[in-house]
Every structure is written in structure tokens, then in C-alpha cells.
């Protein structure tokens, strides 16, 4: 599974790269702050909402610690999507949140 550190992802955002970030945490977790521009799809909803993602785009998957987003990354990979897990999750995130 491909992984990226929270710092590397933050650097990409700060450089203005157009990124597709998907946050798979629960609603109450996201209410405490989400990476600006991230799309919120709870892990349990990923299979039924996969049609909202495009196969020709690359996705960065995020959760609290990196475990749930790792499962989402593996699932998307099995479905033919290009996805990277953000290691350490939001616990490692030092950038802005909205």
C-alpha cells in the first residue's frame, strides 16, 4: 500500500497542488476539524459512495490514526483506484483544518 506522511501531504497542499483528499472518519471526528478541501465519506459508506470518485484521479485517504484510511486505501486499490494512505492520520497532521 502506498503511504505518504502528514508532513509530505501538508507540503503538497501548501505548494498549491490540486489534491483529492478523502476523510473516512465519523461525523463527530470531522466536526473537530478536517483538512481544507477534503471530501468526507465515512469508511462504512465508501463501498456505496465509490461512484463519487473517479478512476482517473489519485486520492489521498485520511482518518484519525491511519488504520481506517489504510483499509479504505486497500479497498479502493482492489476496485482499480489509485489511492495513497496518509500515515499517522489526523493525529500527525500539523496543518490547517476547517
C-alpha positions in Angstrom: 0.0 0.0 0.0 1.3 3.5 -0.9 1.7 5.8 2.0 2.5 9.5 2.5 3.4 11.3 5.7 1.2 14.0 7.0 4.0 16.5 6.6 4.5 15.5 2.9 0.8 15.9 2.2 0.8 19.3 4.0 3.7 20.4 1.9 1.9 19.5 -1.3 -1.2 21.5 -0.2 0.9 24.5 0.8 2.6 24.4 -2.7 -0.9 24.7 -4.2 -1.1 21.3 -5.7 -4.6 20.2 -6.5 -5.2 17.2 -4.3 -8.1 14.8 -3.9 -8.3 14.1 -0.2 -10.9 11.8 1.3 -11.5 11.8 5.1 -13.1 8.5 6.2 -13.6 9.4 9.9 -17.0 9.6 11.6 -19.1 12.8 11.7 -18.1 13.7 15.3 -14.4 13.4 14.4 -14.7 15.5 11.3 -16.6 18.2 13.3 -13.4 18.7 15.2 -11.6 19.7 12.0 -11.0 18.5 8.5 -8.2 19.2 6.1 -9.3 22.1 3.9 -10.9 20.9 0.7 -11.2 17.2 1.8 -14.2 15.2 0.9 -15.9 13.4 3.8 -17.0 9.9 3.2 -17.3 7.7 6.3 -15.4 4.4 6.0 -18.7 2.4 6.2 -20.0 4.4 3.3 -17.1 4.1 0.9 -18.5 1.0 -1.0 -21.9 2.6 -1.6 -20.4 6.0 -2.5 -17.5 4.8 -4.6 -19.3 6.2 -7.7 -18.5 9.7 -6.3 -14.8 9.0 -7.0 -13.2 9.0 -10.5 -10.8 6.2 -11.5 -8.6 8.6 -13.4 -7.8 10.7 -10.3 -5.4 10.0 -7.4 -6.8 10.0 -3.9 -5.2 10.6 -0.5 -7.1 8.8 2.3 -7.2 10.2 5.8 -8.6 9.1 9.2 -7.6 9.7 12.8 -4.6 7.4 13.0 -4.1 5.9 9.6 -5.8 2.5 10.2 -9.2 3.1 8.8 -7.8 5.1 5.9 -5.5 2.2 5.3 -8.5 -0.1 4.9 -10.1 2.4 2.6 -6.9 2.6 0.5 -6.8 -1.1 0.1 -10.5 -1.3 -0.8 -10.1 1.4 -3.5 -6.9 -0.3 -4.8 -8.9 -3.6 -5.2 -11.6 -1.6 -7.2 -9.0 -0.2 -9.6 -8.5 3.2 -8.0 -5.2 5.0 -7.3 -5.1 5.8 -3.6 -2.5 6.6 -1.0 -2.9 6.4 2.7 -1.8 9.3 4.9 0.3 7.6 7.6 -0.4 8.6 11.2 -3.7 10.2 10.2 -5.0 13.5 11.7 -3.0 12.7 14.9 0.1 13.5 12.8 -1.5 16.5 10.9 0.0 19.9 11.8 -1.5 21.9 9.0 -4.7 24.0 8.9 -8.1 22.5 9.4 -11.5 23.9 8.7 
